[in-house]
Amino acid sequence: MKTSAKAVQLALEAAGLDCQVQELPESTRSAKEAAAAIGCRVPEIVKSLIFRGANSGKIVLVLAAGNNRVDEIKIGNVIDEPIEKASAAFVREATGFAIGGVPPVGHSTSPLTIIDSDLLNFEHVWAAAGTPNAVFRIDSKRLVELTGGLLIDIKAEPNSS
């Protein structure tokens, strides 16, 4: 198992979870690729997106259902600060992981975590585990507990830009 995936496994174990990181031969970098590799539906994939507070520079981790587009304005309103997309360098420095494999746990610096309420439509979901082909399955309610994330409707409306 790669070092980043091992770090996620250790974080899960430290949290008392019996989740097992799986490294797959196929890419799980995108929600569509992950769903195909795992054999589940795209909405059951947890997209881990890192944003940066536009004023404070704080790390904002958004955990979204794989089929949902994130409404950045909704998130900014909830955290009282606009957010902006983070650069690959910021993501790596802030989390210790590269884009395409950012997990919900095990970050170098603890982020402010926002969770898409649509993830609770599923008993279990699949999240990234540190590399572009590593994942783990977790009860959706446990994901909320594990991250201490704020559960909100983050979905962008179909016609919003």
C-alpha positions as CSV (number, residue, x, y, z in Angstrom):
1,M,0.0,0.0,0.0
2,K,1.3,3.4,-0.9
3,T,2.4,5.8,1.9
4,S,-0.5,8.2,1.5
5,A,-3.0,5.3,1.5
6,K,-1.4,3.9,4.7
7,A,-1.7,7.3,6.3
8,V,-5.4,7.3,5.7
9,Q,-5.8,3.7,7.0
10,L,-4.0,4.7,10.2
11,A,-6.3,7.8,10.6
12,L,-9.3,5.6,10.2
13,E,-8.0,3.1,12.7
14,A,-7.1,5.9,15.1
15,A,-10.7,7.1,14.9
16,G,-11.8,3.6,15.9
17,L,-13.3,2.7,12.5
18,D,-13.1,-0.7,10.9
19,C,-12.9,0.8,7.3
20,Q,-10.4,-0.8,5.0
21,V,-8.5,1.2,2.4
22,Q,-8.6,-0.5,-1.0
23,E,-6.1,0.2,-3.8
24,L,-7.7,-0.5,-7.1
25,P,-6.0,-1.1,-10.5
26,E,-8.3,1.5,-12.1
27,S,-8.2,5.2,-11.5
28,T,-10.7,6.6,-9.0
29,R,-9.6,10.2,-9.6
30,S,-13.0,11.4,-10.8
31,A,-16.4,10.4,-9.4
32,K,-17.4,8.7,-12.6
33,E,-14.1,6.7,-12.7
34,A,-14.4,5.7,-9.1
35,A,-18.0,4.5,-9.5
36,A,-17.0,2.4,-12.5
37,A,-14.0,0.9,-10.7
38,I,-16.0,0.1,-7.5
39,G,-19.2,-0.9,-9.1
40,C,-21.5,1.6,-7.4
41,R,-23.5,4.6,-8.5
42,V,-21.8,8.0,-9.0
43,P,-23.9,9.7,-6.2
44,E,-22.4,7.2,-3.7
45,I,-18.9,8.6,-4.4
46,V,-17.6,11.3,-2.0
47,K,-15.9,14.1,-4.0
48,S,-13.3,15.7,-1.8
49,L,-12.8,19.3,-2.9
50,I,-10.4,21.8,-1.3
51,F,-11.3,25.4,-1.4
52,R,-9.5,28.4,0.2
53,G,-11.2,31.1,2.2
54,A,-10.8,34.2,0.0
55,N,-10.1,36.5,2.9
56,S,-8.6,34.3,5.6
57,G,-6.9,31.7,3.5
58,K,-8.4,29.0,5.7
59,I,-8.7,25.5,4.3
60,V,-12.2,24.4,3.4
61,L,-12.9,20.8,2.6
62,V,-16.1,20.1,0.8
63,L,-17.4,16.5,0.7
64,A,-19.9,16.3,-2.0
65,A,-22.0,13.6,-3.6
66,G,-20.4,12.5,-6.8
67,N,-23.2,13.7,-9.0
68,N,-23.6,17.1,-7.4
69,R,-22.0,20.4,-8.5
70,V,-21.0,22.6,-5.5
71,D,-22.6,26.0,-5.0
72,E,-19.7,28.0,-3.8
73,I,-21.9,30.9,-2.9
74,K,-24.0,28.8,-0.5
75,I,-20.8,27.6,1.2
76,G,-19.4,31.1,1.4
77,N,-22.7,32.3,3.1
78,V,-22.5,29.5,5.6
79,I,-18.9,30.2,6.6
80,D,-19.3,34.0,6.3
81,E,-16.5,34.3,3.8
82,P,-16.3,33.7,0.0
83,I,-14.4,30.7,-1.1
84,E,-12.1,30.2,-4.1
85,K,-10.7,27.2,-5.8
86,A,-7.4,26.1,-4.3
87,S,-4.3,25.6,-6.4
88,A,-2.7,22.1,-6.6
89,A,0.2,23.5,-4.5
90,F,-2.2,24.8,-1.8
91,V,-4.0,21.5,-1.7
92,R,-0.8,19.5,-1.3
93,E,0.6,21.9,1.3
94,A,-2.6,22.2,3.3
95,T,-3.6,18.5,3.3
96,G,-0.5,16.5,2.5
97,F,-2.3,14.9,-0.4
98,A,-2.5,15.6,-4.1
99,I,-5.7,16.5,-6.0
100,G,-7.5,13.3,-7.1
101,G,-6.8,11.5,-3.9
102,V,-7.7,13.9,-1.1
103,P,-9.4,11.9,1.7
104,P,-11.8,13.2,4.3
105,V,-9.3,12.5,7.1
106,G,-5.6,12.4,7.9
107,H,-4.8,16.0,6.7
108,S,-1.6,17.8,7.7
109,T,-3.8,20.7,8.8
110,S,-7.4,20.2,10.0
111,P,-9.7,21.9,7.5
112,L,-13.2,23.4,8.0
113,T,-15.3,20.6,6.6
114,I,-18.6,21.0,4.8
115,I,-20.6,17.9,3.9
116,D,-23.3,17.6,1.2
117,S,-26.5,16.6,2.9
118,D,-27.3,14.4,-0.2
119,L,-24.7,11.9,1.0
120,L,-27.1,10.9,3.7
121,N,-29.4,9.5,1.0
122,F,-27.1,6.4,1.1
123,E,-26.3,4.0,3.9
124,H,-22.7,3.7,2.7
125,V,-20.5,5.9,0.5
126,W,-17.0,5.6,-1.0
127,A,-14.3,8.2,-0.2
128,A,-10.8,8.8,-1.6
129,A,-8.0,7.3,0.5
130,G,-4.9,9.3,-0.3
131,T,-4.1,8.3,-3.9
132,P,-5.9,8.5,-7.3
133,N,-6.7,4.8,-7.0
134,A,-7.3,4.2,-3.3
135,V,-10.8,4.3,-1.7
136,F,-12.6,3.2,1.5
137,R,-16.3,2.5,2.2
138,I,-17.9,4.2,5.2
139,D,-21.4,4.6,6.6
140,S,-22.6,8.0,5.6
141,K,-23.5,9.0,9.1
142,R,-20.1,7.9,10.4
143,L,-18.5,10.1,7.8
144,V,-20.2,13.1,9.3
145,E,-19.1,12.0,12.8
146,L,-15.6,11.3,11.7
147,T,-15.0,14.6,10.1
148,G,-17.0,16.8,12.4
149,G,-18.3,18.4,9.3
150,L,-21.2,20.8,8.9
151,L,-24.0,19.1,7.0
152,I,-25.7,21.4,4.5
153,D,-27.3,21.5,1.1
154,I,-24.4,22.5,-1.1
155,K,-25.9,21.5,-4.4
156,A,-25.8,24.1,-7.2
157,E,-29.1,24.5,-9.0
158,P,-29.0,23.2,-12.6
159,N,-29.2,26.6,-14.2
160,S,-26.8,28.4,-11.9
161,S,-23.3,29.2,-13.0
